[in-house]
Amino acid sequence: ALGVLIGLAPEDIRKRLSAESSRSFVPVKLKHDVSFEEVEKVEARKIDFPGLQVDVVNGREYIYGHSASHVIGYLGKLSRKQFRSREFSDVPPESFVGQFGVEKVYDNILRGKAGKKIIEVDALGSIVKVVRIQKPVKGKDVKLTIDVDLQIEAERSLSGKTGAVVAIKPGTGEILAMASAPSFDPNLFVRGIKEGDWEKLIKDPGKPLLNRAIQSRYPPGSTFKIITAIAALEEGLVSRHTKFNCQGSINFGGRKFRCWKKEGHGWVNIHDALVESCDVYFYEVAKRLDIDTLAQYAFDYGLGSKTGVELEGEVRGIVPNRWWKREMKNSKWYKGETLNTVIGQGYLAVTPIQMAKLIATVVNGGKLYESFIVADPDRKIEPESVLNIDPQNIKLVRKALIGVVQSNRGTGRMARSNVVDIGGKTGTTQVIGWNDKEEQKDVPKKFRDHAWFVAFAPEDDPQIAVSVFVEHGGHGSSAAAPIAKRIIETYYKSLVKI
């Protein structure tokens, strides 16, 4: 009779009741998202089914869909393991709790405390009296630092691509945007995700549940030359006047180390080397620079460490040195490996959020701020550390980064804007070795180079720092720089209300 009333087969009802028979005081959900017509039928015949209840529950609605899904996360049904744990002992078994992202990290604050009603019933299940009522406690709101317009623009720019974008305020460490592509729609989870939808998500080769901004690490390519330049200047290995002659390659240790520009750059100083991303200049630096010293500068700027962002699953990345090579590879460090490292290749691995933090620290004068994505009015905005870097060296590097975009010889010209002066650094990371990079257009995408661009604006008083990574995107100049430009222009227009 009940099956006819609510449109379920009798065997389905029996199966669900028997499966939950050991939990006699826990209601068994027979059907959800029922229509008003079905509710009307049940209420009209309530006397025939004294144990049957119609329950109205609130649910999350993610009004921006895919936007910031890796940051916000989603609510999911309480699992059996969670149901048995002390942490969720006061949570009703049919509840939805934070299972991913900020929803999970701040679940205790967001969900509040469930109310209870203790009742006395007769043998038929009818209520005799209410013994006690415990009122529910409303959860607190959590406000993010995310700029919605910037987030949407970042995700629009990554549409059809695989990669990540992170935008940070250089003077505070607050995250303005964090996008990872491909993404997912958290609304799939708000009523309990269907098995088919879950299978589709976890088997998707694009890994839409992976937050590439914090959970994936990649070689940074030529964006790492920023650290190499600072280390070389600070250690007195080069000055603004030091020049090396790039003829397209150098020989070292019986091996040829090539520059990306086959014909070479000619005589270049450190400004030109950054602007034109000359590999040979930095190979020459590597001959004079100890790997442990270089690694320490990388550590000082936040590489190899978590950024502090309030999300689970962040990876540290890898900053190799002699100790690391001995511990991880059981081998000594070779000088040729330093030549690979200074241009951001080899064992070096970073996350997009680390590179955003790095460029923010460079342009704010050496103040290393903890990254955060939850706005807390009681938070004290103070740097974790202030690097003891010569202001003249920072000024020199910053001027070169402006030249990367503004100079006609700069590798980041595609980030040039009519709205605001942008500075930055391109990076292209080899996935496999190629004799001729022009051949990449004919090879499968999974073997193509990764593209990087780190950027900041405006020139005099940077208000935004951006890291863009496009997996198998090709060149940083063409695949990543235009994305940074769009994001920075979107943010700057909102600042000056254009």
Helices and strands as residue ranges (DSSP letters): H 2-6, H 10-19, H 36-44, G 46-48, H 69-72, E 74-77, H 80-84, G 86-88, E 96-100, H 101-105, H 107-111, E 116-121, E 127-134, H 148-157, E 163-168, E 175-181, G 186-189, H 195-203, H 212-215, G 221-224, H 225-234, E 244-246, E 249-252, E 255-258, E 266-268, H 270-276, H 279-288, H 291-300, H 322-329, H 335-342, H 352-363, E 367-368, E 385-386, H 391-406, G 413-415, E 423-429, G 437-442, G 445-447, E 450-457, E 464-470, I 476-480, H 481-496
